[in-house]
Amino acid sequence: MKREQDEASAPAMPTNAEAADEKEIDSEKLLGAGKRIAIRHNGQRYQLRVTNSGGLILTK
């Protein structure tokens, strides 16, 4: 039953086209020793930060 719950909550696997276009970077490499970084996208500033529980949040 635990395995079924894990599979149900797992993110969908990308299609071949999505996987070919996707780049992966480790969050520690992106964030460095800090807990937040600013990201500029299409002229807008976003903030990526680590939550107290270890998750990531991207806000505008």
Steps between C-alpha positions, in 0.01 A plus 500: 500500500788740577634449148160588349493823702854587386408442136181705531686800640796475261521764226411394148795389289586741218439397141802441276463850350482659846796299628715599201429869570547477878819595682569393856713679759548411866337758728816520713698602193238761410455642851856456628531547875200735506133429547369725220587641160344751263412385149419740217255366239342707221586821683337383824685422823423175684636360822583134550538406865537196721219450752551402864393146409755477215264563207533766233269794432515731198326835551464813291 
